[in-house]
Amino acid sequence: MEDNQKVVMISGASSGIGLYAAEYLGKLGNYVFAGARKTTDISRLSEIQNVHGVKLDITKPDDISAAVEAVETRIGYLDVLINNAGIPGWGAVMDRDLEYFQQIIDVNLFGALRMIKAFYPLLKRSKNRPVIINMSSQGGNYAFPFWAPYHMSKWALEALSDSLRRELLPLGIRVVVMQPGAIRSLAFESQRDEFTDYAKQVKSEFQARAISLLQAAFVDPNRKTKDPQVVADALVHAIYSPNSKLYYHPGRRLIPDLLAAKLPQKLVDRILARIGSD
Ligand SMILES: NC(=O)c1ccc[n+]([C@@H]2O[C@H](COP(=O)([O-])OP(=O)(O)OC[C@H]3O[C@@H](n4cnc5c(N)ncnc54)[C@H](OP(=O)(O)O)[C@@H]3O)[C@@H](O)[C@H]2O)c1
């Protein structure tokens, strides 16, 4: 392995940001272990230059142990852990049961935590400025109505990242947070049927507002998105630059994000309360 070649592990590499990043980092000459759940995706990943597909569901400890073993056996250390796998979580708080929240948080938060704990011994062996990169979201910064499960998982992932960064600093292991804006992927397309069912079945007092606020994400999900290259560029900076940042914000910041950051929160509350109420 040459000095500028890194050993990378990335979860959720079957589509979207993860697939693009695995391909791109492989093309740059890094050795990439790319996690996916389906056999066809794993085989497809292994056909990409410098990419080795591994079976990885981040809610399954056995999959994670096998992925650690694969990296340990082939290389013996890890330079870059990218916790990319994640799922959207949405719906009115009162309409979603506790199990739904647990499922989103199990993937987006505990999945990353399981990976970090499992790969830590291999990261400690890296002599190559090791880094853990956690894929949060612009939604890790604010909380809009009807997206509570997602925001909760990403805010908590950011809290984990901040604490961990300060714990690992003396050991020379960096922790970086990515907060992408809207990026072209399959995230919402793959949940369109679930949204249609939700819109039909939920009859609560929240339904009209929830649908008004959520439907833009599901009806034409990739209309105003950026190419995943912007995230790949940020990942490369985080991995290689001697001046790597703690946070990156690749991609388009949605208008709601700008509103939430710039306007008084009581005003934002009033604007959001009117959507779908008329
Ligand atoms: N796209 C955006 O606009 C955007 C913005 C901000 C943040 N993000 C974040 O970026 C990350 C990647 O999402 P994406 O937009 O590229 O969506 P995507 O195309 O749907 O990719 C999500 C990936 O996560 C995988 N995954 C889901 N559950 C998993 C589990 N239990 N174990 C392992 N892998 C699992 C999926 O695998 P399967 O194919 O097997 O389901 C898929 O490979 C997520 O963390 C997301 O929250 C995305």
The ligand as an ORCA input file, in Angstrom:
! r2SCAN-3c Opt
* xyz 0 1
  N     -29.441     12.105     -0.488
  C     -29.541     13.160      0.319
  O     -30.080     14.201     -0.064
  C     -28.953     13.110      1.701
  C     -28.886     14.303      2.418
  C     -28.344     14.280      3.701
  C     -27.871     13.089      4.235
  N     -27.955     11.940      3.511
  C     -27.437     10.708      4.134
  O     -26.574     10.060      3.226
  C     -26.537      8.672      3.516
  C     -26.701      7.886      2.224
  O     -28.039      8.045      1.753
  P     -28.431      8.233      0.220
  O     -29.133      9.522      0.110
  O     -27.297      7.932     -0.674
  O     -29.607      7.130      0.107
  P     -29.718      5.718     -0.606
  O     -29.398      5.801     -2.046
  O     -31.061      5.200     -0.210
  O     -28.581      4.857      0.137
  C     -28.745      4.406      1.445
  C     -27.836      3.221      1.660
  O     -27.969      2.763      3.019
  C     -28.168      1.360      2.982
  N     -28.825      0.843      4.166
  C     -30.092      1.068      4.612
  N     -30.320      0.379      5.733
  C     -29.171     -0.312      6.002
  C     -28.779     -1.208      7.019
  N     -29.596     -1.584      8.017
  N     -27.508     -1.713      6.980
  C     -26.662     -1.357      5.996
  N     -26.986     -0.539      4.985
  C     -28.234     -0.023      4.998
  C     -28.941      1.108      1.708
  O     -28.824     -0.263      1.359
  P     -29.994     -1.110      0.604
  O     -29.866     -0.780     -0.860
  O     -29.698     -2.521      0.921
  O     -31.309     -0.640      1.168
  C     -28.187      2.036      0.765
  O     -27.001      1.439      0.333
  C     -27.636      8.426      4.559
  O     -27.055      8.349      5.841
  C     -28.504      9.664      4.457
  O     -29.196      9.975      5.643
  C     -28.489     11.917      2.271
*
